[in-house]
Amino acid sequence: MDTGSGSSSSSDSDGSPSDPSTNDGSPQQEASSSPRRPTTANLPSILRSFENGHFFRLWLGTIFLMGATQMQMLVRGYLTYELTGSATLVGIVSAGGSIAVLVFALWGGAIADRVERRRVIQIGQGVSVLLALSVGIAVLLGVVAWYHLLMAGIVQGVMWSFLAPARQAFVPQLVGNQNLGNAIALTASAMSGTAAIAPSIAGVLYGTIGPEGVYFVIAGMSAVAVLLTTSIPSTPLERTGAKPSMLHDIRDGIQYILRSPFILTLLLFGLSMVLIVMPYRFLLPVYVVEVYGRGSESLGLLMSIVGVGSLAGSLVIASITKWHRGLLLLAGGFAAGLALIATSAIPVFFVAAPFMLLMGLGDSANRSLNQTLVMENMDAEYRGRVMSLWMMNFGLMPLGILPISVIAEQFGPRVSFTCMGGVIVAVTLAILIFNRRIRTTQ
Protein backbone atom coordinates (compact mmCIF):
# COMPACT_ATOMS: atom_id res chain seq x y z
CA MET A 1 0.00 0.00 0.00
CA ASP A 2 1.22 3.49 -0.80
CA THR A 3 1.28 4.73 2.77
CA GLY A 4 2.19 8.32 3.54
CA SER A 5 5.90 8.78 3.53
CA GLY A 6 5.96 12.52 4.19
CA SER A 7 5.95 13.92 7.71
CA SER A 8 2.62 15.01 9.10
CA SER A 9 1.85 17.57 11.75
CA SER A 10 2.19 16.90 15.44
CA SER A 11 0.74 18.65 18.45
CA ASP A 12 1.41 19.48 22.05
CA SER A 13 -0.98 19.03 24.92
CA ASP A 14 -3.12 22.09 24.18
CA GLY A 15 -3.68 21.22 20.54
CA SER A 16 -1.15 23.57 18.92
CA PRO A 17 1.28 22.21 16.37
CA SER A 18 4.77 21.22 17.47
CA ASP A 19 7.89 19.84 15.84
CA PRO A 20 6.93 17.34 13.13
CA SER A 21 10.40 15.88 12.80
CA THR A 22 9.61 12.84 14.92
CA ASN A 23 6.70 11.79 12.76
CA ASP A 24 7.47 8.79 10.58
CA GLY A 25 4.46 9.36 8.30
CA SER A 26 2.73 6.08 9.22
CA PRO A 27 -1.03 6.11 9.71
CA GLN A 28 -0.65 5.25 13.39
CA GLN A 29 1.87 7.99 14.01
CA GLU A 30 -0.13 10.48 11.96
CA ALA A 31 -3.31 9.76 13.88
CA SER A 32 -1.60 10.16 17.24
CA SER A 33 0.33 13.32 16.38
CA SER A 34 -2.24 15.37 14.50
CA PRO A 35 -3.22 18.70 16.08
CA ARG A 36 -6.02 17.67 18.42
CA ARG A 37 -8.02 19.30 21.16
CA PRO A 38 -10.30 16.52 22.44
CA THR A 39 -13.60 17.55 23.91
CA THR A 40 -15.05 16.16 27.10
CA ALA A 41 -18.23 15.06 25.34
CA ASN A 42 -18.88 11.34 25.09
CA LEU A 43 -19.74 11.30 21.39
CA PRO A 44 -21.15 8.28 19.53
CA SER A 45 -18.78 6.55 17.14
CA ILE A 46 -20.46 8.08 14.09
CA LEU A 47 -19.30 11.51 15.34
CA ARG A 48 -15.89 10.44 16.61
CA SER A 49 -13.98 12.93 14.44
CA PHE A 50 -15.76 15.77 16.26
CA GLU A 51 -13.69 14.94 19.34
CA ASN A 52 -11.03 16.87 17.47
CA GLY A 53 -12.07 20.46 18.09
CA HIS A 54 -10.07 21.77 15.13
CA PHE A 55 -11.81 19.45 12.69
CA PHE A 56 -15.20 20.33 14.21
CA ARG A 57 -14.60 24.00 13.48
CA LEU A 58 -13.45 23.19 9.94
CA TRP A 59 -16.63 21.11 9.50
CA LEU A 60 -18.82 23.96 10.74
CA GLY A 61 -16.98 26.29 8.36
CA THR A 62 -17.74 23.86 5.54
CA ILE A 63 -21.47 24.10 6.30
CA PHE A 64 -21.44 27.90 6.11
CA LEU A 65 -19.18 28.08 3.06
CA MET A 66 -20.98 25.35 1.09
CA GLY A 67 -24.34 26.81 2.08
CA ALA A 68 -23.17 30.17 0.75
CA THR A 69 -21.91 28.53 -2.46
CA GLN A 70 -25.18 26.68 -3.06
CA MET A 71 -27.18 29.86 -2.48
CA GLN A 72 -24.91 31.81 -4.80
CA MET A 73 -25.35 29.27 -7.60
CA LEU A 74 -29.14 29.59 -7.40
CA VAL A 75 -29.30 33.37 -7.16
CA ARG A 76 -26.72 33.82 -9.94
CA GLY A 77 -28.70 31.69 -12.38
CA TYR A 78 -32.06 33.20 -11.47
CA LEU A 79 -30.72 36.76 -11.63
CA THR A 80 -29.13 36.07 -15.00
CA TYR A 81 -32.47 34.95 -16.39
CA GLU A 82 -34.22 38.00 -14.92
CA LEU A 83 -31.66 40.29 -16.55
CA THR A 84 -31.56 38.61 -19.97
CA GLY A 85 -34.51 36.24 -20.40
CA SER A 86 -32.03 33.92 -22.16
CA ALA A 87 -31.68 30.25 -21.18
CA THR A 88 -28.47 30.12 -23.23
CA LEU A 89 -26.86 32.88 -21.18
CA VAL A 90 -27.97 31.16 -17.98
CA GLY A 91 -26.12 28.05 -19.19
CA ILE A 92 -23.02 30.06 -20.11
CA VAL A 93 -22.94 31.81 -16.72
CA SER A 94 -23.47 28.50 -14.92
CA ALA A 95 -20.66 26.80 -16.89
CA GLY A 96 -18.11 29.51 -16.09
CA GLY A 97 -17.11 27.95 -12.79
CA SER A 98 -16.61 24.48 -14.30
CA ILE A 99 -14.31 25.86 -16.98
CA ALA A 100 -12.26 27.67 -14.34
CA VAL A 101 -11.89 24.43 -12.35
CA LEU A 102 -10.52 22.61 -15.40
CA VAL A 103 -7.98 25.36 -16.05
CA PHE A 104 -6.77 26.05 -12.52
CA ALA A 105 -7.31 22.86 -10.46
CA LEU A 106 -3.85 21.41 -11.14
CA TRP A 107 -2.25 24.69 -10.08
CA GLY A 108 -4.38 24.69 -6.95
CA GLY A 109 -3.20 21.20 -6.07
CA ALA A 110 0.45 22.17 -6.49
CA ILE A 111 -0.08 25.22 -4.25
CA ALA A 112 -1.74 23.02 -1.60
CA ASP A 113 1.42 20.88 -1.44
CA ARG A 114 3.86 23.82 -1.13
CA VAL A 115 2.00 26.49 0.89
CA GLU A 116 0.62 26.12 4.42
CA ARG A 117 -2.92 24.87 3.84
CA ARG A 118 -4.83 26.87 6.43
CA ARG A 119 -3.52 30.04 4.79
CA VAL A 120 -4.79 28.90 1.38
CA ILE A 121 -8.19 28.06 2.90
CA GLN A 122 -8.47 31.47 4.59
CA ILE A 123 -7.55 33.35 1.42
CA GLY A 124 -10.12 31.38 -0.58
CA GLN A 125 -12.85 32.04 2.00
CA GLY A 126 -11.90 35.71 2.07
CA VAL A 127 -12.30 35.87 -1.71
CA SER A 128 -15.78 34.38 -1.29
CA VAL A 129 -16.71 37.21 1.11
CA LEU A 130 -15.43 39.93 -1.22
CA LEU A 131 -17.03 38.34 -4.28
CA ALA A 132 -20.50 38.21 -2.72
CA LEU A 133 -20.18 41.76 -1.37
CA SER A 134 -19.10 43.09 -4.78
CA VAL A 135 -22.02 41.52 -6.64
CA GLY A 136 -24.47 42.54 -3.93
CA ILE A 137 -23.36 46.16 -4.13
CA ALA A 138 -23.55 46.09 -7.95
CA VAL A 139 -27.12 44.79 -7.76
CA LEU A 140 -28.04 47.38 -5.12
CA LEU A 141 -26.68 50.20 -7.30
CA GLY A 142 -28.49 48.83 -10.37
CA VAL A 143 -25.31 48.44 -12.45
CA VAL A 144 -25.05 44.65 -12.60
CA ALA A 145 -25.05 42.94 -16.01
CA TRP A 146 -24.98 39.27 -16.99
CA TYR A 147 -21.27 39.36 -17.82
CA HIS A 148 -20.57 40.55 -14.26
CA LEU A 149 -22.29 37.39 -13.06
CA LEU A 150 -20.23 35.32 -15.52
CA MET A 151 -17.04 36.83 -14.11
CA ALA A 152 -18.28 36.11 -10.58
CA GLY A 153 -18.83 32.47 -11.54
CA ILE A 154 -15.34 32.22 -13.04
CA VAL A 155 -13.76 33.81 -9.96
CA GLN A 156 -15.68 31.41 -7.74
CA GLY A 157 -14.43 28.49 -9.84
CA VAL A 158 -10.84 29.72 -9.53
CA MET A 159 -11.30 30.15 -5.79
CA TRP A 160 -12.52 26.56 -5.39
CA SER A 161 -9.65 25.29 -7.57
CA PHE A 162 -7.24 26.43 -4.86
CA LEU A 163 -9.40 26.11 -1.75
CA ALA A 164 -10.80 22.59 -2.25
CA PRO A 165 -7.49 20.66 -2.62
CA ALA A 166 -6.06 22.51 0.39
CA ARG A 167 -9.15 21.84 2.50
CA GLN A 168 -9.27 18.15 1.54
CA ALA A 169 -5.55 17.66 2.18
CA PHE A 170 -5.87 19.52 5.51
CA VAL A 171 -8.32 16.99 6.98
CA PRO A 172 -5.85 14.08 7.48
CA GLN A 173 -3.43 16.51 9.12
CA LEU A 174 -6.12 17.24 11.70
CA VAL A 175 -7.64 13.78 12.34
CA GLY A 176 -4.97 11.34 11.09
CA ASN A 177 -5.59 8.30 8.90
CA GLN A 178 -7.37 6.42 11.69
CA ASN A 179 -10.43 8.70 11.56
CA LEU A 180 -10.01 9.89 7.98
CA GLY A 181 -12.94 7.93 6.56
CA ASN A 182 -15.24 9.17 9.30
CA ALA A 183 -14.12 12.78 8.78
CA ILE A 184 -14.61 12.63 5.00
CA ALA A 185 -18.07 11.08 5.38
CA LEU A 186 -19.10 13.72 7.93
CA THR A 187 -17.91 16.41 5.54
CA ALA A 188 -19.90 14.79 2.74
CA SER A 189 -22.98 14.73 4.97
CA ALA A 190 -22.56 18.45 5.61
CA MET A 191 -22.35 19.10 1.88
CA SER A 192 -25.39 16.91 1.18
CA GLY A 193 -27.37 18.73 3.83
CA THR A 194 -26.50 22.18 2.53
CA ALA A 195 -27.25 21.10 -1.05
CA ALA A 196 -30.73 20.03 0.06
CA ILE A 197 -31.56 23.05 2.24
CA ALA A 198 -29.59 26.11 1.08
CA PRO A 199 -31.19 26.53 -2.38
CA SER A 200 -34.67 26.54 -0.83
CA ILE A 201 -33.59 29.19 1.67
CA ALA A 202 -32.06 31.24 -1.14
CA GLY A 203 -35.29 31.02 -3.13
CA VAL A 204 -37.36 32.31 -0.21
CA LEU A 205 -34.88 35.11 0.55
CA TYR A 206 -34.76 36.11 -3.13
CA GLY A 207 -38.47 36.83 -3.06
CA THR A 208 -38.38 38.73 0.26
CA ILE A 209 -35.13 40.73 0.43
CA GLY A 210 -34.16 40.67 -3.24
CA PRO A 211 -30.99 39.39 -4.93
CA GLU A 212 -28.79 42.04 -3.32
CA GLY A 213 -29.99 40.96 0.12
CA VAL A 214 -29.23 37.32 -0.66
CA TYR A 215 -25.70 38.24 -1.73
CA PHE A 216 -25.15 40.11 1.54
CA VAL A 217 -26.35 37.05 3.45
CA ILE A 218 -23.93 34.94 1.41
CA ALA A 219 -21.09 37.31 2.30
CA GLY A 220 -22.00 37.01 5.98
CA MET A 221 -22.02 33.21 5.85
CA SER A 222 -18.61 33.17 4.17
CA ALA A 223 -17.30 35.54 6.84
CA VAL A 224 -18.47 33.10 9.53
CA ALA A 225 -16.44 30.37 7.79
CA VAL A 226 -13.39 32.65 7.95
CA LEU A 227 -13.87 33.24 11.68
CA LEU A 228 -14.32 29.54 12.43
CA THR A 229 -11.13 28.62 10.60
CA THR A 230 -9.08 31.38 12.22
CA SER A 231 -8.75 29.50 15.53
CA ILE A 232 -7.42 26.33 13.84
CA PRO A 233 -3.62 26.20 14.22
CA SER A 234 -1.31 26.16 11.23
CA THR A 235 0.25 22.83 10.28
CA PRO A 236 3.72 22.28 8.80
CA LEU A 237 4.23 21.25 5.21
CA GLU A 238 4.52 17.52 4.56
CA ARG A 239 7.43 17.90 2.15
CA THR A 240 10.98 18.95 2.83
CA GLY A 241 13.85 20.28 0.76
CA ALA A 242 13.97 22.79 -2.07
CA LYS A 243 10.79 23.47 -3.99
CA PRO A 244 10.98 22.90 -7.75
CA SER A 245 8.98 24.91 -10.25
CA MET A 246 5.18 24.74 -10.25
CA LEU A 247 5.16 22.97 -13.62
CA HIS A 248 7.56 20.37 -12.26
CA ASP A 249 5.29 19.84 -9.26
CA ILE A 250 2.25 19.38 -11.50
CA ARG A 251 4.08 16.95 -13.78
CA ASP A 252 5.45 15.05 -10.77
CA GLY A 253 1.93 14.73 -9.33
CA ILE A 254 0.56 13.31 -12.59
CA GLN A 255 3.47 10.88 -12.87
CA TYR A 256 2.91 9.78 -9.27
CA ILE A 257 -0.69 8.86 -10.06
CA LEU A 258 0.28 7.03 -13.24
CA ARG A 259 2.73 4.82 -11.32
CA SER A 260 0.13 4.13 -8.57
CA PRO A 261 -2.36 1.71 -10.20
CA PHE A 262 -4.64 1.51 -7.17
CA ILE A 263 -5.07 5.29 -6.90
CA LEU A 264 -5.41 5.62 -10.68
CA THR A 265 -8.21 3.03 -10.75
CA LEU A 266 -10.05 4.79 -7.95
CA LEU A 267 -9.75 8.16 -9.69
CA LEU A 268 -10.99 6.71 -12.98
CA PHE A 269 -13.89 5.04 -11.17
CA GLY A 270 -14.76 8.38 -9.59
CA LEU A 271 -14.57 10.03 -13.01
CA SER A 272 -16.91 7.37 -14.40
CA MET A 273 -19.47 8.11 -11.70
CA VAL A 274 -19.30 11.85 -12.45
CA LEU A 275 -19.48 11.53 -16.24
CA ILE A 276 -22.01 8.70 -16.42
CA VAL A 277 -24.20 9.00 -13.32
CA MET A 278 -24.27 12.68 -12.34
CA PRO A 279 -25.90 13.91 -15.60
CA TYR A 280 -29.19 12.37 -14.41
CA ARG A 281 -29.60 15.46 -12.18
CA PHE A 282 -29.73 17.69 -15.26
CA LEU A 283 -32.14 15.37 -17.08
CA LEU A 284 -34.49 14.86 -14.15
CA PRO A 285 -36.63 17.93 -15.02
CA VAL A 286 -37.14 16.52 -18.54
CA TYR A 287 -37.89 13.08 -17.10
CA VAL A 288 -40.49 14.41 -14.66
CA VAL A 289 -42.32 16.33 -17.40
CA GLU A 290 -42.12 13.86 -20.29
CA VAL A 291 -42.38 10.53 -18.45
CA TYR A 292 -44.46 11.36 -15.39
CA GLY A 293 -46.39 14.34 -16.81
CA ARG A 294 -45.81 16.30 -13.60
CA GLY A 295 -44.49 19.75 -12.67
CA SER A 296 -41.95 21.51 -10.49
CA GLU A 297 -43.41 20.29 -7.19
CA SER A 298 -42.78 16.67 -8.16
CA LEU A 299 -39.29 17.55 -9.35
CA GLY A 300 -38.54 19.21 -6.02
CA LEU A 301 -39.83 16.16 -4.15
CA LEU A 302 -37.60 13.77 -6.10
CA MET A 303 -34.55 16.02 -5.64
CA SER A 304 -35.25 16.18 -1.90
CA ILE A 305 -35.48 12.39 -1.78
CA VAL A 306 -32.12 12.16 -3.54
CA GLY A 307 -30.73 14.56 -0.95
CA VAL A 308 -32.04 12.42 1.89
CA GLY A 309 -30.44 9.36 0.29
CA SER A 310 -27.12 11.18 -0.08
CA LEU A 311 -27.20 12.26 3.55
CA ALA A 312 -28.04 8.71 4.65
CA GLY A 313 -25.21 7.29 2.54
CA SER A 314 -22.71 9.69 4.08
CA LEU A 315 -23.83 8.86 7.62
CA VAL A 316 -23.68 5.12 6.95
CA ILE A 317 -20.07 5.45 5.77
CA ALA A 318 -19.28 7.68 8.77
CA SER A 319 -20.48 4.93 11.11
CA ILE A 320 -18.19 2.18 9.79
CA THR A 321 -14.48 1.68 10.27
CA LYS A 322 -12.37 -0.63 8.13
CA TRP A 323 -14.94 -3.22 7.11
CA HIS A 324 -15.07 -4.43 3.48
CA ARG A 325 -14.82 -0.87 2.21
CA GLY A 326 -13.77 -1.98 -1.27
CA LEU A 327 -16.93 -4.06 -1.65
CA LEU A 328 -19.03 -1.23 -0.20
CA LEU A 329 -17.48 1.14 -2.73
CA LEU A 330 -18.53 -1.19 -5.55
CA ALA A 331 -21.95 -1.70 -3.96
CA GLY A 332 -22.47 2.05 -4.20
CA GLY A 333 -21.74 1.93 -7.92
CA PHE A 334 -24.13 -0.98 -8.43
CA ALA A 335 -26.85 0.74 -6.37
CA ALA A 336 -26.65 3.95 -8.40
CA GLY A 337 -26.68 2.11 -11.72
CA LEU A 338 -29.51 -0.27 -10.84
CA ALA A 339 -31.58 2.62 -9.46
CA LEU A 340 -31.36 4.39 -12.83
CA ILE A 341 -32.27 1.22 -14.72
CA ALA A 342 -35.23 0.50 -12.43
CA THR A 343 -36.48 4.09 -12.69
CA SER A 344 -36.50 3.84 -16.48
CA ALA A 345 -38.10 0.37 -16.47
CA ILE A 346 -41.05 1.36 -14.25
CA PRO A 347 -42.38 4.76 -15.40
CA VAL A 348 -44.55 5.34 -12.32
CA PHE A 349 -43.88 8.45 -10.26
CA PHE A 350 -44.49 6.96 -6.80
CA VAL A 351 -42.30 3.97 -7.64
CA ALA A 352 -39.46 6.37 -8.49
CA ALA A 353 -39.21 7.61 -4.89
CA PRO A 354 -37.44 4.56 -3.39
CA PHE A 355 -35.20 4.30 -6.45
CA MET A 356 -34.15 7.96 -6.07
CA LEU A 357 -33.44 7.27 -2.40
CA LEU A 358 -31.23 4.34 -3.45
CA MET A 359 -29.63 6.54 -6.10
CA GLY A 360 -28.59 9.18 -3.58
CA LEU A 361 -27.41 6.60 -1.06
CA GLY A 362 -25.28 4.67 -3.56
CA ASP A 363 -23.73 7.75 -5.17
CA SER A 364 -22.86 9.35 -1.83
CA ALA A 365 -21.44 6.15 -0.32
CA ASN A 366 -19.33 5.52 -3.42
CA ARG A 367 -17.97 9.07 -3.46
CA SER A 368 -17.10 9.15 0.27
CA LEU A 369 -15.36 5.76 0.19
CA ASN A 370 -13.52 6.56 -3.04
CA GLN A 371 -12.04 9.74 -1.60
CA THR A 372 -11.15 8.03 1.67
CA LEU A 373 -9.30 5.16 -0.02
CA VAL A 374 -7.46 7.55 -2.32
CA MET A 375 -6.27 9.71 0.57
CA GLU A 376 -5.31 6.76 2.78
CA ASN A 377 -3.17 5.18 0.07
CA MET A 378 -1.18 8.16 -1.18
CA ASP A 379 2.05 9.68 0.01
CA ALA A 380 1.27 12.67 2.24
CA GLU A 381 3.37 15.08 0.17
CA TYR A 382 1.13 14.49 -2.89
CA ARG A 383 -2.25 14.99 -1.20
CA GLY A 384 -3.00 18.40 -2.67
CA ARG A 385 -2.07 17.43 -6.23
CA VAL A 386 -4.01 14.17 -6.17
CA MET A 387 -7.06 15.90 -4.70
CA SER A 388 -6.87 18.53 -7.45
CA LEU A 389 -7.27 15.76 -10.03
CA TRP A 390 -10.17 14.40 -7.99
CA MET A 391 -11.78 17.85 -8.15
CA MET A 392 -11.27 18.09 -11.91
CA ASN A 393 -13.77 15.25 -12.27
CA PHE A 394 -16.55 17.69 -11.50
CA GLY A 395 -15.20 20.22 -13.97
CA LEU A 396 -15.47 17.52 -16.63
CA MET A 397 -19.14 16.85 -15.84
CA PRO A 398 -20.42 18.86 -18.86
CA LEU A 399 -18.67 16.31 -21.11
CA GLY A 400 -21.01 13.66 -19.75
CA ILE A 401 -24.12 15.82 -19.98
CA LEU A 402 -23.83 16.40 -23.74
CA PRO A 403 -24.04 12.78 -25.05
CA ILE A 404 -26.72 11.85 -22.52
CA SER A 405 -28.74 14.90 -23.56
CA VAL A 406 -28.45 13.88 -27.22
CA ILE A 407 -29.69 10.38 -26.37
CA ALA A 408 -32.62 11.84 -24.44
CA GLU A 409 -33.47 14.14 -27.37
CA GLN A 410 -33.34 11.36 -29.96
CA PHE A 411 -34.70 8.35 -28.06
CA GLY A 412 -36.37 9.76 -24.95
CA PRO A 413 -35.27 10.25 -21.32
CA ARG A 414 -36.09 6.66 -20.33
CA VAL A 415 -33.49 5.35 -22.79
CA SER A 416 -30.93 7.82 -21.49
CA PHE A 417 -31.50 6.65 -17.90
CA THR A 418 -31.12 3.04 -19.02
CA CYS A 419 -27.86 3.85 -20.80
CA MET A 420 -26.42 5.65 -17.78
CA GLY A 421 -27.37 2.84 -15.43
CA GLY A 422 -26.17 0.09 -17.75
CA VAL A 423 -22.77 1.65 -18.39
CA ILE A 424 -21.99 2.30 -14.72
CA VAL A 425 -23.09 -1.24 -13.77
CA ALA A 426 -20.77 -2.59 -16.48
CA VAL A 427 -17.85 -0.42 -15.25
CA THR A 428 -18.43 -1.47 -11.64
CA LEU A 429 -18.68 -5.15 -12.62
CA ALA A 430 -15.40 -4.94 -14.54
CA ILE A 431 -13.62 -3.50 -11.48
CA LEU A 432 -15.16 -6.19 -9.27
CA ILE A 433 -13.92 -8.96 -11.55
CA PHE A 434 -10.50 -7.67 -12.58
CA ASN A 435 -9.26 -5.60 -9.62
CA ARG A 436 -8.61 -7.89 -6.70
CA ARG A 437 -7.08 -5.17 -4.52
CA ILE A 438 -10.23 -3.04 -4.52
CA ARG A 439 -12.35 -6.15 -4.05
CA THR A 440 -10.40 -7.18 -0.93
CA THR A 441 -9.72 -3.75 0.60
CA GLN A 442 -10.85 -3.51 4.19
Buried (B, 14 or more C-beta within 10 A) or exposed (E): EBBBBBBBBBBEEEBEBBEBEEBEBBBEBBBBBBBBBEEEEEEEEBBBBBBBBBBBBBBBBBBBBBBBBBBBBBBBBBBBBEBBEEEEBBEBBBBBBBBBBBBBBBBBBBBBBBBBBBEBBBBBBBBBBEBBBBBBBBBBEEEBEBEBBBBBBBBBBBBBBBBBBBBBBBBBBBBBBBBBBBBBBBBBBBBBBBBBBBBBBBBEBBEEEBBBBBBBBBBBBBBBBBEBBEEBBEBBBBBEEEBEEEEEBBBBBBEBBEEBEBBBBBBEBBBBBBBBBBBBBBBBBBBBBBBBEBEEEBBEBBBBBBBBBBBBBBBBBBBBEEEBBBBBBBBBBBBBBBBBBBBBEEBEBEEBBBBBBBBBBBBBBBBBBBBBBBBBBBBBBBBBBBBBBBBBBBBBBBBBBEBBBEBBEEEBBBBBBBBBBBBBBEBBBEBBEEBEEBBEBE
